Amino acid sequence: KIYFPNMGGELLVNANNYVQLYTGTLSSGSTTFTGSGYSAYLIVGAEGRGYRSSIVVPRSLITTTEEQWMVTFYGASSIENVRFGLKADAATGGTITITWKSGKTIKQIFGIK
């Protein structure tokens, strides 16, 4: 099993139940990933000192209207965040667009089956 830190507790995911959909540094603009076949997405944000935090977004909450989300980092002396939007493609529903809005960076996205 894999441990992902998450606000309010831990998310333990069996290695057979998740797929890495994105890895990189999203700090402007947007990117797309395949959304079909997953019940939720784990969005991992990071800030410059190496702190990472994440949020789990159920697939059922991602619609064709962009909704904004936020990952918050609690450092030793500050609170920082990354804000982003998620939207499903209207034509197929299988492609999801994540758009960086403000704050730090998005580093990884995992699909959870």
Number of C-alpha atoms within 10 A of each C-alpha: 10 10 10 17 15 19 14 6 8 10 17 12 14 12 10 9 12 17 14 12 15 19 12 10 13 20 19 15 10 14 12 16 16 15 21 14 11 18 13 19 22 21 23 23 27 24 19 8 7 7 11 21 21 23 20 18 17 14 18 9 12 21 15 15 12 15 13 14 15 17 24 21 20 12 12 6 5 7 9 13 18 22 19 25 17 21 20 23 16 12 8 10 15 14 16 22 19 23 21 22 18 13 19 22 24 28 18 18 22 20 25 22 15
